[in-house]
């Protein structure tokens, strides 16, 4: 059998190739004459005077391209909040290069442009929202005009490094934003609205995707207060942020029953199930008995490592003499404890290095967007020889882990997973292989 590290890389790349955005749009959207049908929702284009599109997220450009190809006879205008690595803008659209993982000036201008566009929508407008992961940072406008961009950046940096879950992070974000938590949808209250989404959040938690800008928000001000207390955030907030959240009149986000959501549709183009299916098929095509397990979604990193390695051993014992693969997706919680380079994917692999030393086990963890934290890599790969090779170079895994510098560790070993930005963004993917 070829080198398992090369096999696991092939499985990852074959998975990325299978989650095609344009094909997903073709499957989901039906065009029957001048009627657009998605799920149980439809819109008669003969009654529509204009179509406005707001695309936001790491997959915004690819989603916009796919949508335009499906509707070549429909004139559309719009706004796109995209990463700095996006291709050249499509004609008729204003592109804004937003920041990620922290918002920048482009993020603010994107939100302002989107809100201005939506104000011009009428009951004879169709507004199409193309939403993907990363949108929380790529498009932002503080609800409180007293909050500066620097305040917003400090808030986001604090939230993503405090150990809070993504649900908790988004709960806070929604209650400080003019576009999150359904407020972008409310900005075009009279128009027919179609949201097409590529989800990097768990099933049933779609309001967490890009902080749910176009759908009713289930989180509450009471949730905000609880999260702030749990993670002792109040003393860490910038003064203006502290004052905003301390206000007894902190505005609630729009809920189910708001009239702005009456003529709207939210449809998932690609989800974690599509990612699982693609990865499962790829692993089986390489001869592995394969099992998918998303139990560890939102777990702390160390607990996820212990659980998945134990599950891999169970899978190997249940299939003696055969190579096995365990596929896991979702985000794990990995607080930043140093000033190094890397993200939760390379940190997960680094935490496995000592545990798989000398064993016929290979581990890959990578982001389907091609970006892991503040590093240029998607993630990393390790196997049973990684620890010995690291020691030969006098690299101590725990030192790199403590400094949140997993990317540097794997760079020295040549074991980063580099794809470049993929233009897609489902969930993080972990692939664990074990040979007999």
C-alpha positions as CSV (number, residue, x, y, z in Angstrom):
1,X,0.0,0.0,0.0
2,X,1.3,3.5,-0.8
3,X,2.4,5.9,2.0
4,X,-0.7,6.4,4.3
5,X,0.1,10.1,4.5
6,X,-0.2,10.4,0.8
7,X,-3.4,8.4,0.8
8,X,-5.0,10.6,3.5
9,X,-4.0,13.7,1.5
10,X,-5.6,12.2,-1.6
11,X,-8.8,11.4,0.3
12,X,-9.0,15.0,1.4
13,X,-8.4,16.5,-2.1
14,X,-10.9,14.1,-3.6
15,X,-13.4,15.1,-1.0
16,X,-12.9,18.8,-1.9
17,X,-13.4,18.0,-5.6
18,X,-16.7,16.3,-4.9
19,X,-18.4,19.2,-3.1
20,X,-19.0,21.3,-6.2
21,X,-21.1,24.5,-5.6
22,X,-22.4,24.9,-9.2
23,X,-23.7,21.4,-9.3
24,X,-25.3,21.8,-5.9
25,X,-27.2,24.8,-7.2
26,X,-28.4,23.0,-10.3
27,X,-29.8,20.2,-8.0
28,X,-31.5,22.6,-5.6
29,X,-33.0,25.3,-7.9
30,X,-35.7,24.5,-10.4
31,X,-36.5,26.9,-13.2
32,X,-39.9,26.3,-14.7
33,X,-40.5,29.0,-17.3
34,X,-40.5,32.2,-15.4
35,X,-41.0,30.6,-12.0
36,X,-38.2,29.8,-9.6
37,X,-38.8,27.0,-7.3
38,X,-36.7,26.0,-4.3
39,X,-38.0,23.4,-1.8
40,X,-41.6,24.4,-1.2
41,X,-41.1,28.0,-2.0
42,X,-41.5,29.7,-5.5
43,X,-41.3,33.1,-7.0
44,X,-42.9,34.3,-10.3
45,X,-40.3,36.4,-12.1
46,X,-42.9,38.0,-14.3
47,X,-44.0,39.9,-11.1
48,X,-40.4,40.9,-10.2
49,X,-39.0,44.2,-11.4
50,X,-35.5,43.7,-10.1
51,X,-33.3,41.0,-8.6
52,X,-30.8,42.1,-6.0
53,X,-28.1,39.7,-4.7
54,X,-26.0,39.9,-1.5
55,X,-23.2,37.3,-1.3
56,X,-21.2,37.0,1.8
57,X,-18.7,34.4,3.0
58,X,-15.7,32.4,1.9
59,X,-17.7,30.8,-0.9
60,X,-19.4,34.0,-2.0
61,X,-17.6,34.4,-5.4
62,X,-18.2,30.7,-6.3
63,X,-21.8,30.9,-5.3
64,X,-22.4,34.1,-7.2
65,X,-20.8,32.6,-10.3
66,X,-23.0,29.5,-10.0
67,X,-26.2,31.6,-9.6
68,X,-25.5,33.8,-12.6
69,X,-24.9,30.8,-14.8
70,X,-28.3,29.4,-13.8
71,X,-30.0,32.7,-14.6
72,X,-28.3,34.1,-17.7
73,X,-31.4,35.9,-18.8
74,X,-32.1,37.7,-15.5
75,X,-30.4,41.1,-14.9
76,X,-29.0,41.1,-11.3
77,X,-27.1,43.6,-9.3
78,X,-25.6,43.3,-5.9
79,X,-22.9,43.3,-3.3
80,X,-20.3,40.7,-2.4
81,X,-18.3,40.5,0.8
82,X,-15.4,38.2,-0.1
83,X,-11.9,37.2,1.3
84,X,-8.9,39.1,0.0
85,X,-7.9,36.0,-2.0
86,X,-11.1,36.0,-4.2
87,X,-10.9,36.2,-8.0
88,X,-11.7,39.3,-10.0
89,X,-15.2,40.8,-9.4
90,X,-18.1,39.7,-11.6
91,X,-19.7,42.4,-13.8
92,X,-22.5,44.3,-12.1
93,X,-21.4,43.5,-8.6
94,X,-19.6,45.7,-6.0
95,X,-17.0,43.6,-4.3
96,X,-15.6,44.3,-0.9
97,X,-12.5,42.6,0.5
98,X,-13.5,41.8,4.1
99,X,-11.3,40.6,6.8
100,X,-11.1,37.2,8.4
101,X,-10.9,36.0,11.1
102,X,-11.3,39.7,12.2
103,X,-13.4,42.3,10.3
104,X,-11.7,45.1,8.6
105,X,-12.7,48.4,6.9
106,X,-13.8,46.4,3.9
107,X,-16.2,44.4,6.1
108,X,-17.8,47.6,7.4
109,X,-18.1,49.0,3.9
110,X,-19.6,45.7,2.6
111,X,-22.3,45.9,5.3
112,X,-23.1,49.5,4.6
113,X,-23.4,48.8,0.9
114,X,-25.6,45.8,1.5
115,X,-27.9,47.7,3.8
116,X,-28.1,50.6,1.3
117,X,-29.0,48.1,-1.5
118,X,-31.7,46.4,0.5
119,X,-33.3,49.7,1.4
120,X,-34.2,50.1,-2.3
121,X,-35.9,46.7,-2.4
122,X,-39.7,46.8,-2.9
123,X,-42.6,44.3,-2.9
124,X,-41.7,43.7,-6.6
125,X,-38.1,42.8,-5.8
126,X,-36.5,39.5,-5.3
127,X,-33.5,39.5,-2.9
128,X,-31.2,36.6,-3.1
129,X,-28.8,36.0,-0.3
130,X,-25.8,33.7,-0.9
131,X,-24.4,32.8,2.5
132,X,-21.4,30.8,3.5
133,X,-19.0,30.4,6.4
134,X,-16.8,33.3,7.3
135,X,-19.5,35.8,6.8
136,X,-19.5,36.9,10.4
137,X,-16.2,38.6,9.9
138,X,-16.4,39.4,6.1
139,X,-19.5,41.6,6.6
140,X,-20.1,43.6,9.7
141,X,-21.6,46.8,11.0
142,X,-22.0,47.6,14.7
143,X,-25.5,48.2,15.9
144,X,-24.1,50.9,18.3
145,X,-22.7,53.8,16.3
146,X,-20.3,54.4,19.2
147,X,-18.5,51.1,18.5
148,X,-15.5,51.7,16.3
149,X,-13.9,49.2,14.0
150,X,-11.1,48.7,16.6
151,X,-13.8,47.9,19.2
152,X,-15.4,45.4,16.9
153,X,-12.1,43.7,16.1
154,X,-11.2,43.5,19.8
155,X,-14.6,42.0,20.6
156,X,-14.1,39.4,17.9
157,X,-10.6,38.5,18.9
158,X,-11.7,38.1,22.5
159,X,-14.6,35.9,21.5
160,X,-12.6,33.5,19.3
161,X,-9.8,33.1,21.9
162,X,-11.8,32.8,25.2
163,X,-12.8,29.1,24.8
164,X,-16.5,29.8,24.0
165,X,-18.3,27.5,21.5
166,X,-19.2,28.9,18.1
167,X,-22.8,29.1,19.2
168,X,-21.9,31.2,22.1
169,X,-19.6,33.4,20.0
170,X,-22.3,34.0,17.5
171,X,-24.9,34.8,20.2
172,X,-22.7,37.7,21.4
173,X,-22.0,38.8,17.8
174,X,-25.6,38.9,16.8
175,X,-26.6,41.3,19.6
176,X,-23.9,43.8,18.7
177,X,-24.5,43.8,14.9
178,X,-26.7,45.6,12.4
179,X,-26.6,42.7,9.9
180,X,-26.4,39.5,12.0
181,X,-29.1,37.6,13.8
182,X,-31.8,38.2,11.1
183,X,-31.2,42.0,10.7
184,X,-30.0,41.8,7.1
185,X,-33.2,40.0,6.2
186,X,-35.3,42.6,8.0
187,X,-33.5,45.4,6.0
188,X,-35.4,44.2,2.9
189,X,-38.7,43.6,4.7
190,X,-41.1,44.0,1.8
191,X,-39.2,41.9,-0.8
192,X,-39.4,38.2,-1.6
193,X,-36.3,36.7,-0.2
194,X,-34.3,33.6,-1.1
195,X,-31.3,32.5,1.0
196,X,-29.0,29.8,-0.5
197,X,-26.5,28.6,2.0
198,X,-23.4,26.4,2.3
199,X,-23.3,25.4,5.9
200,X,-20.2,25.1,8.1
201,X,-22.4,24.7,11.2
202,X,-24.2,21.6,12.7
203,X,-27.6,20.5,11.3
204,X,-30.4,22.4,13.1
205,X,-28.2,25.3,14.0
206,X,-28.4,27.2,10.7
207,X,-28.8,30.5,12.6
208,X,-25.1,30.2,13.5
209,X,-24.1,30.2,9.8
210,X,-22.4,33.6,9.3
211,X,-24.3,34.5,12.5
212,X,-27.7,34.0,10.8
213,X,-28.1,37.3,8.9
214,X,-31.3,36.4,7.0
215,X,-33.3,34.2,9.3
216,X,-35.1,34.5,12.7
217,X,-32.7,34.3,15.6
218,X,-33.4,32.0,18.5
219,X,-30.8,33.5,20.8
220,X,-31.7,36.1,23.4
221,X,-30.4,38.9,25.5
222,X,-30.6,36.5,28.5
223,X,-28.2,34.2,26.6
224,X,-25.8,37.1,26.1
225,X,-25.7,37.9,29.8
226,X,-25.1,34.2,30.7
227,X,-22.2,33.8,28.2
228,X,-20.6,37.0,29.3
229,X,-20.7,35.8,32.9
230,X,-19.5,32.3,32.1
231,X,-16.3,33.4,30.4
232,X,-15.7,36.5,32.5
233,X,-15.8,38.7,29.5
234,X,-17.1,41.9,31.0
235,X,-13.7,42.9,32.5
236,X,-12.0,42.1,29.2
237,X,-14.3,44.1,26.9
238,X,-13.3,47.5,25.6
239,X,-15.2,50.2,27.5
240,X,-17.6,51.0,24.7
241,X,-18.4,47.3,24.2
242,X,-18.9,46.8,28.0
243,X,-21.3,49.8,28.0
244,X,-23.3,48.4,25.1
245,X,-23.8,45.0,26.6
246,X,-24.5,46.4,30.1
247,X,-27.4,48.5,28.8
248,X,-30.7,47.5,30.3
249,X,-32.2,48.3,26.8
250,X,-30.0,46.0,24.8
251,X,-32.0,45.4,21.6
252,X,-33.3,41.9,21.0
253,X,-32.8,40.2,17.6
254,X,-35.8,39.6,15.3
255,X,-37.7,36.3,16.0
256,X,-40.1,33.9,14.3
257,X,-43.3,35.7,13.4
258,X,-41.6,38.9,12.3
259,X,-43.3,40.0,9.0
260,X,-40.0,40.4,7.2
261,X,-39.7,36.6,7.1
262,X,-43.2,35.9,5.7
263,X,-42.2,35.6,2.0
264,X,-38.8,34.1,2.4
265,X,-37.0,30.8,1.9
266,X,-33.8,29.4,3.4
267,X,-32.3,26.4,1.7
268,X,-29.1,24.6,2.3
269,X,-27.1,23.8,-0.9
270,X,-24.3,21.9,0.8
271,X,-24.1,20.6,4.4
272,X,-22.0,18.3,6.6
273,X,-23.9,15.3,5.2
274,X,-22.6,16.1,1.7
275,X,-19.1,16.4,3.2
276,X,-19.4,13.1,5.0
277,X,-20.7,11.4,1.9
278,X,-17.9,12.6,-0.3
279,X,-15.2,11.7,2.3
280,X,-16.7,8.3,3.0
281,X,-16.8,7.5,-0.7
282,X,-13.2,8.7,-1.2
283,X,-11.9,6.6,1.7
284,X,-13.7,3.5,0.6
285,X,-12.4,3.9,-2.9
286,X,-8.9,3.6,-1.5
287,X,-9.8,0.3,0.2
288,X,-10.6,1.4,3.7
289,X,-13.5,0.2,5.8
290,X,-15.0,3.6,6.7
291,X,-17.1,5.0,9.5
292,X,-18.4,8.5,9.9
293,X,-18.7,10.1,13.4
294,X,-19.6,13.7,14.2
295,X,-20.0,13.1,17.9
296,X,-17.1,15.5,18.8
297,X,-18.6,18.6,17.2
298,X,-17.9,21.5,19.4
299,X,-16.0,19.4,21.9
300,X,-12.8,20.6,23.6
301,X,-9.7,19.5,21.6
302,X,-8.2,17.1,24.1
303,X,-11.5,15.3,24.7
304,X,-12.0,15.0,20.9
305,X,-8.5,13.6,20.4
306,X,-9.1,10.9,23.1
307,X,-12.5,10.0,21.8
308,X,-11.6,9.7,18.1
309,X,-8.5,7.7,18.6
310,X,-10.4,5.3,20.8
311,X,-13.1,5.0,18.1
312,X,-10.5,4.3,15.5
313,X,-9.0,1.5,17.6
314,X,-12.5,0.1,18.1
315,X,-13.1,0.2,14.4
316,X,-9.8,-1.6,13.7
317,X,-10.6,-4.4,16.3
318,X,-14.0,-4.9,14.6
319,X,-12.3,-5.3,11.2
320,X,-9.2,-7.5,11.8
321,X,-6.7,-7.6,9.0
322,X,-8.3,-4.7,7.1
323,X,-7.4,-1.0,6.8
324,X,-9.9,1.3,8.4
325,X,-10.8,5.0,8.2
326,X,-12.7,7.2,10.7
327,X,-14.2,10.4,9.3
328,X,-15.2,13.2,11.6
329,X,-16.3,16.7,10.8
330,X,-17.3,19.9,12.7
331,X,-15.4,22.4,14.8
332,X,-13.5,21.7,18.0
333,X,-12.8,24.2,20.7
334,X,-9.1,25.1,20.9
335,X,-8.3,28.2,23.0
336,X,-5.3,30.3,21.8
337,X,-2.6,30.2,24.5
338,X,0.3,31.7,22.6
339,X,1.4,34.0,19.8
340,X,2.3,31.3,17.3
341,X,0.9,30.4,13.9
342,X,-1.8,27.8,13.3
343,X,-5.4,26.9,14.1
344,X,-7.7,24.3,15.6
345,X,-6.9,21.8,12.8
346,X,-3.2,21.7,13.1
347,X,-3.6,21.9,16.9
348,X,-5.7,18.7,16.7
349,X,-3.1,16.9,14.7
350,X,-0.3,18.1,17.0
351,X,-2.2,16.8,20.0
352,X,-2.3,13.4,18.4
353,X,1.5,13.2,17.7
354,X,2.6,11.6,20.9
355,X,-0.5,9.4,21.2
356,X,0.0,7.7,17.8
357,X,3.8,7.5,18.1
358,X,5.1,4.1,16.8
359,X,1.6,3.1,15.7
360,X,0.3,2.4,12.2
361,X,-2.1,5.4,12.4
362,X,-2.3,8.5,10.3
363,X,-4.3,11.6,11.1
364,X,-5.3,14.6,8.9
365,X,-7.3,17.5,10.1
366,X,-8.0,20.4,7.7
367,X,-10.5,23.2,6.9
368,X,-12.5,22.7,3.7
369,X,-12.0,26.5,3.1
370,X,-8.2,25.8,2.8
371,X,-7.4,28.0,5.8
372,X,-6.6,27.0,9.4
373,X,-6.6,29.9,11.9
374,X,-4.0,32.5,11.2
375,X,-1.9,30.1,9.0
376,X,-1.7,29.8,5.2
377,X,-2.4,26.0,5.5
378,X,-5.6,24.1,5.6
379,X,-4.3,21.9,8.4
380,X,-1.7,19.2,9.0
381,X,-0.9,15.5,8.8
382,X,0.9,13.2,11.2
383,X,1.6,9.5,11.5
384,X,3.4,7.1,13.8
385,X,6.8,8.4,12.7
386,X,6.1,12.1,13.3
387,X,7.3,12.1,16.9
388,X,10.6,10.4,16.1
389,X,11.3,12.8,13.2
390,X,10.4,15.8,15.4
391,X,12.8,14.6,18.1
392,X,15.6,14.2,15.6
393,X,15.1,17.9,14.8
394,X,14.8,18.7,18.6
395,X,11.2,19.8,18.2
396,X,9.1,19.3,21.3
397,X,5.4,19.0,20.4
398,X,4.2,20.3,23.8
399,X,6.2,23.5,23.4
400,X,4.6,24.3,20.1
401,X,1.2,23.4,21.4
402,X,1.6,25.7,24.4
403,X,2.6,28.5,22.1
404,X,-0.3,27.8,19.6
405,X,2.4,27.3,17.0
406,X,1.3,24.0,15.4
407,X,1.8,25.4,11.8
408,X,5.5,26.0,12.6
409,X,5.9,22.5,13.9
410,X,4.5,20.8,10.9
411,X,6.2,23.2,8.5
412,X,9.6,22.1,9.9
413,X,8.5,18.5,9.2
414,X,7.0,19.1,5.7
415,X,3.6,17.9,7.0
416,X,1.3,20.9,6.5
417,X,-1.8,20.4,4.4
418,X,-1.6,23.2,1.8
419,X,-4.4,23.8,-0.6
420,X,-4.7,27.6,-0.8
421,X,-8.2,29.1,-0.4
422,X,-10.7,26.6,-1.9
423,X,-13.6,29.0,-2.6
424,X,-15.8,26.7,-0.6
425,X,-16.5,26.4,3.1
426,X,-18.2,23.4,4.7
427,X,-16.9,22.1,7.9
428,X,-13.5,21.1,9.2
429,X,-12.7,17.5,8.2
430,X,-10.7,15.0,10.2
431,X,-9.6,11.7,8.6
432,X,-8.0,9.0,10.7
433,X,-6.5,5.9,9.1
434,X,-5.3,2.7,10.7
435,X,-3.5,-0.2,9.0
436,X,-3.8,-3.8,10.2
